[in-house]
């Protein structure tokens, strides 16, 4: 059995099994799975589109996520395992699965979706990943300079490939580095068909701010092993700042960091180090410890998928018991045995190999690091101006609790601004009613209110 796995810091992982037809091991081996697999999930009273996104990393592993746009569910981690003629996307916590067949045309998977208290047929249809993010697709030449660049992170032995966009004119221009949310992301932070970092980079550069964005380690043209802790990503941000400080067309006194989700936490940690950025913009950064984030996200996700209340409560209790075991049992071998027993008891349909693989994953260094990560720790020394921006429709975070925790941790910094934008979700998309119509269909965009709030705040720092 070969296993390809990605941990999105322990957030809800859905179990998906593709049972392929006879003699299909060769079909599977010859079929790259990276791309989108989309399908309508019929529920009582309507249907929801589910979107699985698979990206093959340079290591040979897959980064996989699940989106349910209508429920504002995005980037749920999917652990991908291949065994003989079977592919498994695992969720021990939620006990959800899709079992289906990869059809001979390699463009569809037919089968059944199952989650606690619900079962329904589902057909997934393949589409290729876009070469560029939504919002920066085929277009006229932009009114600014674009330059493909490479950054050397000697600390992590990684080479980061990215794009620097510089406004027209001689400069010098203020500049920012964009840092993506948790998980392995391309330079546009692509989720489904939406690339928030690409949208934001275009908006800011058109309005006088140079922007550097890059593929995460092991993604796209970047090399290096994926980071296992939030703190270890700080060196990527520092490498990017160092690169911009060597560019004569940029205003060396106004080079900052903009981080989305976990990227916001990385930016704040970098601001607490030597040679900090001139300012930080945090877009929905985490403020509560990882264990609390994991439980909240699972509860919100299961609720959005219309899980029955008693089953939702049981799933949360089960998740809490697993987290307690992992945090209280230092010895990995002992923790793995206990977690495996819990998974075996609560998920009798799982085979032993899958149980062991999942238990090993849940006691890994990266998962332990996420559970113990406290975003408030280590940022007390921050003194630069900080903008903390959240959306009221964010279902990934308890917005008020996370914003309050970070504000408290930054209480010695007298230049902290906080804002909560109405109707904006975790991806900083506005309410769907405000999405633009493209080719007769509404398409997600980056909230114009958020874009302008970020631009105006940056320019206010430049003017001081």
C-alpha positions, 0 to 999 in steps of 0.5 A: 500500500502506498500512502499520499497524505497532507495534513491541513493542521488537523481540520475536518478530513472527509473519507472518500473511497473510489472502488474501481472496476476490475483490472483498473489498477493500471487505469488508476496508475496511468491516471493523474488525479490532480484537478477538480472533481465536482458533483451535485450532492442531493439533500432534502430540500435541494442540493449542494455542489461539492468540489474536491481539488487535488494537486500533485506536489513535487514530492509525489504526494497529493495536496487535496481539499474539499469545498462546499461553496453554497455552505461557505465550506472551503479547503477541508483537508482530504488525506489521499491514500492509494491501495491496489485499485482503491483510492481513499480520502479519509475522515476518521472524525466525521465518518464521511465517505464517498465510494465510487467507480472511475469510469473508463473515460477517466472524466467521471466517478460514480458512487455514493456519498455517506455521512452520519445519518445521511446517504445519497448517490453522487457523480463527480466530474473532472475538470483541469486546474486553471493555469492562473487564478480566477480574476487574473485569467486571459486578459489584456496586458495589465498596466504594471510590470510583471516579473517571474522571480526566485527567492532563496530560503537558505534556512529551509534549503528551499527555492521559492518561485513567484511573481513580482508586480510593480506599478508603472513609473519610476517609483519608489513604491511601497511593497508587500509580500502575500502569505497564504493560508494553511496547507500547500498553496500556489502563489494565488492561494487558489481554492477551487476556481478562486485565487484570492492572492491573485485578485488582491495582488492585481488590485493593489498593484494597479493602485501603486503598491508593488506585490510579491507572491510565491508558490509554497514549498513543494508547490508549482515551481518552488522546491523544498519540503512542506513546512510542518509548523507555523513558526517554520514558515517565518523564514519564507516571509523573511526571505521574501522581505530580504528579496524586496529590500534589494530592489531599488524601485521599492520604498525601503521604509514601507515594505510590509507583509499581508497574510491570510489565515495562518499566513497572518500568524506567520506575518505577526511572528516575523514582525516580532523578529529582527529586521521586521516588516514596516507593517502587517495586514492580517486577513482572518489570522488565528487568535485561539490555540489550534485545538480550539480552532480544530473543534470549532471548524469541525462543528461548523462544518458538520452543521453546514452539512446538515448533520443531525444534532446528536451525531454532531455532538458525538463527533465533537466529543470523539474529536475532543477525546482524540485531541486529549489523548494526543496532547497528554500522551508524549510517547508517540507509540503509546499515543498511536495505539490509543488513537488507533483503538478509538478509531477502530471502535468508532469506525468499524468499517475502516480496515486495519491499514487505514486505521494505523495510517490515520493514527500515525498521522494524528500523532505526527509532529505537524499535527501535534504542533498545530494542536499546541500552537498558540497564536498569541505567544511570541508576538508581544514584541511586535511594535509595527502598525498592524491591521487585523481584518475579518469577515462576519460570514467567516465560518472557519473561525469564531471571529470575535473570539479570535480577533479579541485574543490577538488584540489582547496579545498585541496590547503593547503595540499602540498601532493596531487596527481591527475591522470586521466586514459584513457579509465577507467569508474566510476567503474574503469573498463578499455575499454571493449576491454581490458576485459579478456575472461572467458569461451568464454565471455569477463568479466569486471575487475578492470583496471590494470593501476588503480590497479598498480597506487594505489599500487605504490603510497601507497608504495611510502608513506610507503617508505618516 
